[in-house]
């Protein structure tokens, strides 16, 4: 829409964007759960149809004037993986789709009738090639054409009878890919269109040729069997030297875009009329012409065409999309090329927000860094690094004067934040692999980096000749697996920086920066954070309590608080459970000091961004999340004032700005209830269910057990049980924590009031026990997949192709590996499992009937233990 407004439509991950160029505003068409794979618009630009690719795929038809969805087709392709191509008739009455499946399905939809089933459909044989382009005949709604790289297919459907027929025109090939039909090399098909005013179909190829197909339509009086129209190859036209990537029609012209960035116009005889080759663009990916016709010739500056007559070449304005992620607008009156977007053409993984200005730096694998003002929605400046330098990580320093940039081939740059110029004469090249993390100390005296080879490097500011310059200090391969977080902090008793790293190897390592010197990075201490799960990220916990904590998230959907000095695990809490564990989290900055006692976390997992109210306590209503990048989110940044969150989509090459609405989350918490009410929903049946009633029974039975089962004294009923009873009650209700996890529970309860009162706690009541259970147990229980994974590590492949362990090896593992048992403990456990000690492990004074050495168990334990046997043993223990 030119003159009064210029509006573009494009796709960004799972969102379609209507962008008004003159107003610099966007309207988002949100509703797809997966990445949008294709879209189309009606000729009058009123209706937009979008389709996605993935599970539970949708087709949505939108009113572009209001931005409101008018019809949604759910589960449009249950057999496949979504929609590959979509087309709309000229009058916008019908939609056609081709599925993205091994056996592709062509469907015609009468969407104006608000139906969710196709009017007609057919399956295409596999040997027809993967059809990836589809279009209607603009003058006949009954005809369509699609093509793969090797085959074009013509379709004709009967509207009244709702059935569709297709014809596959045959081009025979020899081994050299030269067709026997034309005796020439045809090339791979790109796009197809119906001829402007002839009964022909044209298919463009990557050899710069057009295959012309004749459409034969029998007279209407013909019978149904012989009245089916068909097409056959007519001729092969070598239109141009360059491979054709785009083929379309406008204003009586046939238009091509090619791999060299040329746009060429042909008349109905396929004679060239005009071309644009002086723009020096990259490969053309899309051409879109304005709905507004060209100006009258009398008041214009149109160029002459290349015919002998030299008539004015009059065509409407158009948009060009190229393979290097650039979009241009061409004003044909005067031949003016205007750059609209110059965006990253490769994955975007690195983003960072300025610490006190509304600026965001975005880095891409193509070597581009762009800085935007996100309040004004305005691009400010950029830098493109030399080929081979892909931006992997970006971070502003606390003053906002510098940007640390890590690159995919190991180079580290320190850049001026306002110009992106080098702050050092030469970049640092101490790594040969991708630099995944960059972090500055609070005083900007140190910068640390981590790479994918598990190495931490430190750089520092020194004074030379009266000037402050950055120098390399030291590096250390401190981890055995990938580094997940690299974090600076401040020592409690001084203002000196401290540096910590966290790896998938479950190690939390603190470095001694004071004692480190050139080429020698000293380690201060090493602590293991988890036993079974691996950590995914860490952040400093805000000072909501007197203790200073590190918050560490792990792959088991847990958030763990560690004392920053002793590294003792002080609390384990259930984190957000939105399909995948948290992969990165940050504390939301506050706008004023009045907000310091009400803090929030922003997090990302595999494909979502979410909010978490602090303090974390396991309440499921204190968190929310939304899909941000269906194909995976690569990074996150927060604005300096906490108003916005930004997510980078990695391979979808997009960055999304999210407005943070805290009041909506607070309202959800209020509706969720108080005290234990939100927690009851985490167990089967809630408060009145069987599970919770059993928990109460076991809790009070534990009091009897601790007082002695056979005592004759008067019983004392209390609201508490001793801490020593906690593991037994946990196991009784089906949760089997390791000894390390039991110690974590003990520490959590013992020291819960120590900082405030100096007292240690040695008992626990039922509500607190219930919370501890919910926060420590596996969020989804012990699954068969988890058991099978364990047997893959410990077992061997038996004759059935399954992983199993010999009985003797299994018993030996229990006695010698990990938190190994004593023989007495092992016999007591098996006695309970097999019902030989029916009252439970040592819960009654009666002795177990199984004692002795390993052979005593041979009659009960299977010779081969596999996942199925282990699951049966677990079932027996419930």
Secondary structure, 3 states (H helix, E strand, C coil): CCCCCCEEEEEECCEEEEEECCCCEEEEEECCCCCEEEEEECCCCCEEEEEECCCCCEEEEEECCCCEEEEEEECCCCCCCCEEEEEECCCCCCEEEEECCCCCEEEEECHHHCCCCCCEEEECCHHHCCCCEEEEECCEEEEEEEECCCCEEEEEEECCCCEEEEEECCCCECCCCEECCCCCECCCEEEEEECCCCCEEEEEECCCEEEEEEEECCCCCCCCCCCCCEEEEEEEEECCCCCEEEEEEECCEEEEEECCCCEEEECCCCCEEEEECCCCCCCEEEEEECCCCCCCHHHCCCCECCCCCCCECCCCCEEEEECCCEEEEEECCCCEEEEEEECCCCCEEEEEECCCCCEEEEEECCCEEEEEECCCCEEEEEEECCCCCCEEEEEECCCCCEEEEEECCCCEEEEECCCCCECCCCCECCCCCCEEEEEECCCCCEEEEEECCCCEEEEEEEEECCEEEEEEEEEECCCCCCEEEEEEEECCCCCCEEEEEEECCCEEEEEEEEEEECCEEEEEEEEECCCCCCEEEEEECCCCCCCCEEEEEECCCEEEEEECCCCCEEEEEECCCCCCCCCEEEECCCCCHHHCCCCEEEEECCCEEEEEECCCCCCHHHEEEEECCCCCCCEEEECCCCCEEEEECECCCCEEEEECCHHHHHHHHHHHCCCCHHHHCCCCCHHHCHHHHHHHHHHHHHHHHHHCCCCCCCCCCCCEEEHHHHHHHHHHCCCCCCHHHHHHHHHHHHCCCHHHHCCCCCEEEHHHHHHHHHHHCCCCCCCHHHHHHHHHHHCEECCCCCEEEEHHHHHHHHHHCCCCCCHHHHHHHHHHHCCCCCCCCCCCCCCCCCCCCHHHHCCCCCCEEEHHHHHHHHHHHC
